[in-house]
Amino acid sequence: MTLRQTVNPNYGIGATRGWCLQYVDDAISAPNRTYSAQAAYEAANARGWVRANTDMPRGMWSVLFWSIDNGEYAGLGHVALVYVNGQGQMAIHDSEVHAGARQPYGSLQELANWFGSAGTQLTFLGWSIGVDGRKIIEDYTPPKPAPVVTYVGTSAHVQSIGWKNYTQTIGTTGKSLRLEAFVLPAGVEGEAHIQDLGWTARRKSGEIIGTAGSSKRLEAIKLYGNIKYRVHVQNIGWTDWVESGQVAGTTGQSKRIEASEIFKK
C-alpha cells in the first residue's frame, strides 16, 4: 500500500489548553466538529481510517488518538497531529504545545509522561488518516510507468528527397510526399502494395520493399516479426497500430503512404 499526503496541516496556529480537537480540526480545516476527541476517534474508526499500531507513515502528517482513562476528562479522549520524518523521528503537536505550555513532543512516551505528570492516564488508540470528515492521507496507486518503446529505424526512399536514414518516423508527414521504398530492418520481413503493381512477393530483412526511381507510391504494407507498426496515409493520417502480418494502409483508393513507424514488442 502506498500513501500520500492530501492535506498539509496548518500546525503552527494557536490553541487553547484542553481544546485538543479544536486545534486539530482548525489545523486541517475539518468540515465536521465532533463534541470530543473520543467521539472523533470512534467516527474515524467506523470509517476505517484508524490503524491500531504505532507504524505512522514517514514523511507525512497523520492524526493520533488516545483515550483518557481517569480524572475529570475521562471518556473525552485526546487527539494530536504528528509528523514523522524519513529517519523515524517524530514531532507531535497538540493544544498543549500550541497554547505555549511546552515544545512539541518527540515520542508517544513523552506525551504520556507529560499528561501523567498531572495525574492523567492516557491509552494510545492508534493513528488515523483523518478526523472529523477530513482525510489528510489517502491510499494511492502510482501510475504504471509507460512502457519503453524501441522504435526501429531504417533507410527509405521518399519523393523529392531520395534515400535517407530515419530513426523513428520513416518518411515524412505534412509535406504531401509519397514514401516509395524502404529497407526492411533486421528481424523484419514484409510485403508492399505498390501503385499500379499491387502486392509484391514477401521480402526478407535487408531487402527493399517498394520502388525507387519509378515515381510509384507505397499504398499498403504487411510486415512480419515481433513488432507493431502503423503508417501515415494521404488524407487519413496515422492508422492504428497493427500486429505482424496485418495490413497497414489502403488498397484500391489510390492513396499514398507518407510515413511509417515500427517498434519492437
Solvent accessible surface area in square Angstrom, and as a share of the most:
residue,aa,sasa,rsa
1,M,171,0.76
2,T,61,0.35
3,L,30,0.15
4,R,109,0.40
5,Q,45,0.20
6,T,64,0.37
7,V,39,0.22
8,N,119,0.61
9,P,9,0.05
10,N,91,0.46
11,Y,94,0.36
12,G,56,0.54
13,I,44,0.22
14,G,61,0.59
15,A,28,0.21
16,T,79,0.46
17,R,135,0.49
18,G,59,0.56
19,W,149,0.52
20,C,13,0.08
21,L,14,0.07
22,Q,87,0.39
23,Y,4,0.01
24,V,0,0.00
25,D,1,0.01
26,D,59,0.30
27,A,5,0.04
28,I,3,0.02
29,S,70,0.45
30,A,6,0.05
31,P,84,0.53
32,N,68,0.35
33,R,134,0.49
34,T,41,0.24
35,Y,190,0.72
36,S,13,0.08
37,A,4,0.03
38,Q,34,0.15
39,A,33,0.26
40,A,0,0.00
41,Y,34,0.13
42,E,96,0.43
43,A,48,0.37
44,A,2,0.02
45,N,74,0.38
46,A,92,0.71
47,R,134,0.49
48,G,51,0.49
49,W,20,0.07
50,V,20,0.12
51,R,51,0.18
52,A,95,0.74
53,N,63,0.32
54,T,78,0.45
55,D,107,0.55
56,M,14,0.06
57,P,20,0.12
58,R,141,0.51
59,G,44,0.43
60,M,24,0.11
61,W,23,0.08
62,S,0,0.00
63,V,0,0.00
64,L,0,0.00
65,F,1,0.00
66,W,6,0.02
67,S,20,0.13
68,I,16,0.08
69,D,65,0.34
70,N,58,0.30
71,G,61,0.58
72,E,153,0.68
73,Y,113,0.43
74,A,49,0.38
75,G,51,0.49
76,L,60,0.30
77,G,5,0.05
78,H,7,0.03
79,V,0,0.00
80,A,0,0.00
81,L,0,0.00
82,V,0,0.00
83,Y,73,0.28
84,V,7,0.04
85,N,42,0.21
86,G,49,0.47
87,Q,139,0.62
88,G,27,0.26
89,Q,121,0.54
90,M,42,0.19
91,A,36,0.28
92,I,0,0.00
93,H,14,0.06
94,D,0,0.00
95,S,1,0.01
96,E,14,0.06
97,V,13,0.07
98,H,38,0.17
99,A,41,0.32
100,G,66,0.63
101,A,35,0.27
102,R,48,0.17
103,Q,138,0.61
104,P,47,0.29
105,Y,1,0.00
106,G,42,0.40
107,S,40,0.26
108,L,33,0.16
109,Q,113,0.50
110,E,64,0.28
111,L,0,0.00
112,A,34,0.27
113,N,86,0.44
114,W,74,0.26
115,F,31,0.13
116,G,40,0.38
117,S,97,0.63
118,A,86,0.67
119,G,52,0.50
120,T,27,0.16
121,Q,112,0.50
122,L,24,0.12
123,T,64,0.37
124,F,51,0.21
125,L,40,0.20
126,G,0,0.00
127,W,10,0.03
128,S,0,0.00
129,I,8,0.04
130,G,0,0.00
131,V,0,0.00
132,D,7,0.04
133,G,25,0.24
134,R,78,0.29
135,K,84,0.35
136,I,0,0.00
137,I,0,0.00
138,E,48,0.21
139,D,83,0.43
140,Y,66,0.25
141,T,123,0.71
142,P,69,0.43
143,P,106,0.67
144,K,187,0.79
145,P,125,0.79
146,A,87,0.68
147,P,112,0.70
148,V,140,0.80
149,V,64,0.37
150,T,72,0.42
151,Y,67,0.25
152,V,15,0.08
153,G,33,0.31
154,T,17,0.10
155,S,28,0.18
156,A,0,0.00
157,H,28,0.13
158,V,0,0.00
159,Q,49,0.22
160,S,103,0.67
161,I,72,0.37
162,G,19,0.18
163,W,109,0.38
164,K,106,0.45
165,N,121,0.62
166,Y,23,0.09
167,T,118,0.69
168,Q,80,0.36
169,T,43,0.25
170,I,0,0.00
171,G,7,0.07
172,T,15,0.09
173,T,57,0.33
174,G,78,0.75
175,K,128,0.54
176,S,69,0.45
177,L,29,0.14
178,R,47,0.17
179,L,1,0.00
180,E,6,0.03
181,A,0,0.00
182,F,0,0.00
183,V,39,0.23
184,L,1,0.01
185,P,10,0.06
186,A,89,0.69
187,G,64,0.61
188,V,3,0.01
189,E,55,0.25
190,G,0,0.00
191,E,27,0.12
192,A,0,0.00
193,H,28,0.13
194,I,4,0.02
195,Q,40,0.18
196,D,118,0.61
197,L,107,0.53
198,G,19,0.18
199,W,100,0.35
200,T,27,0.16
201,A,68,0.53
202,R,126,0.46
203,R,82,0.30
204,K,134,0.57
205,S,50,0.32
206,G,53,0.51
207,E,77,0.34
208,I,80,0.41
209,I,1,0.00
210,G,18,0.17
211,T,30,0.17
212,A,50,0.39
213,G,75,0.72
214,S,55,0.35
215,S,67,0.43
216,K,44,0.19
217,R,44,0.16
218,L,0,0.00
219,E,10,0.04
220,A,0,0.00
221,I,1,0.00
222,K,46,0.19
223,L,0,0.00
224,Y,44,0.17
225,G,28,0.27
226,N,105,0.54
227,I,5,0.03
228,K,63,0.27
229,Y,0,0.00
230,R,53,0.19
231,V,0,0.00
232,H,31,0.14
233,V,0,0.00
234,Q,40,0.18
235,N,128,0.66
236,I,93,0.47
237,G,17,0.17
238,W,83,0.29
239,T,34,0.20
240,D,121,0.63
241,W,87,0.31
242,V,25,0.14
243,E,65,0.29
244,S,50,0.32
245,G,28,0.27
246,Q,90,0.40
247,V,71,0.41
248,A,2,0.02
249,G,20,0.20
250,T,18,0.10
251,T,61,0.35
252,G,79,0.75
253,Q,101,0.45
254,S,73,0.47
255,K,43,0.18
256,R,46,0.17
257,I,1,0.00
258,E,9,0.04
259,A,0,0.00
260,S,0,0.00
261,E,6,0.03
262,I,0,0.00
263,F,33,0.14
264,K,112,0.47
265,K,124,0.53
